[in-house]
Amino acid sequence: MAERILSISGLRGVVGDGLDPEYVTRFSASLGTMFGGGIVVVSRDGRSTGEMLRHAVLSGFLATGCKVIDLGIASTPTCGVMVTALKAAGGLQLTASHNPIEWNGLKPFSPLGSVFDKSLGERLLNVLEAGPKYRPWSELGSLTEISGGREHLDRVYRLVDGDAIRKRRFKVVLDSNHGSGSVLGPQMLRDLGCEVIVMGDSPDGQFEHPAEPLKENLTTLMAKVVASGADVGFAQDPDADRLAIVDNTGRYIGEELTLALCVDHVLSRQKGSVVVNGSTSRVTADLAAKYDCPFYRSHVGEANVVSKMLEVKALIGGEGNGGVIEPRVGFVRDSFVSMAYVLDGLVTNSGSLSTWVDRLPQYTIVKDKLQCPRERVDRACEALRSAYGTAIATEGDGLRLDWPDRWVQVRASNTEPIIRVISEAPRPEIARALCSEAVDLARRAVE
């Protein structure tokens, strides 16, 4: 049996080889026990294994007395939105995010409509270990099936000038890759007056390319944008909380700049604090400085970003993996917010998307990794600290080292026995050299 990946963030595994109905039922029953039999929102991405897991999840919740609101196939941000709309005790999204097709998983939500933080995650793990508390026959829960799409889209529409967007009649190529983004994505874009070409418009989980929206996986989208003369190409991951962007020239501008474009647009209209994690491009920091707005970094992890956003009452935040978090919609990464903000920004910015992107601060970010047991990560951090004595060091989430024009970070993965090394600099050759040197230093330290 393959190893299940169980953490404070939830559960992932290969269906039929580690992720089985019996364990999934125990997991959801433990969550139901923790929620005290209250209202629970359940949804799933389009993976073909989702229906089987859905039944196992419902059994656990109903057996612990929960009032289940089932959204069916829906995006992760839709689940978060509906937790708050229904004042639920929490929620559960069935998704393995960008993992391959044979994977699936369970992502719990707090009453804030955000993913679990460390405290809630540890409480769940304790209940899971001790065992759930099942209810007698007379106290079993109930099941109601609804759609949460309208509430989600209404919150997004309130953020932008829909009439102005509709006047522009943008042509958009949307690659939902047979994920849950295809449920609301085409509808939202058409509501905003766009001519939409949809790739992977059936939420059946039969991915046409690897699930993560990286450049090497989006060559068909890039070609389609050019061939159709589109203004923009959008690519969602399977549960639609992340967004990668292709500009009007067919250039992959990636996930890092998704957050930057949205922050640039939002801060141009309203001042407020911005929060990103410690691995996110400094483009966003430069934009916050441009608009004279407070800027903060959290530890890596969506829950950590949300916690910092709540602490500083942030206007907007997110992660450089294409995950924009807009508190006025929900405390969860949201590709629909990202698409709406980019279209709204194209209305207010003169010129094309490529022109807008070229006006942003220019950096190259490089990412690498190496195998390493978690207990040896400190050795790698100390090796880099010693080698780069002139840098400003920030600890707490591995080690980040900053110079005036570049930075490098080394940290342990939250889900794998590896070290992640990320560097960024104004020129590609400098970023690559810095990352390569850091990887070599870390490797020698942990061997």
Disulfide bonds with the S-S distance in Angstrom:
none
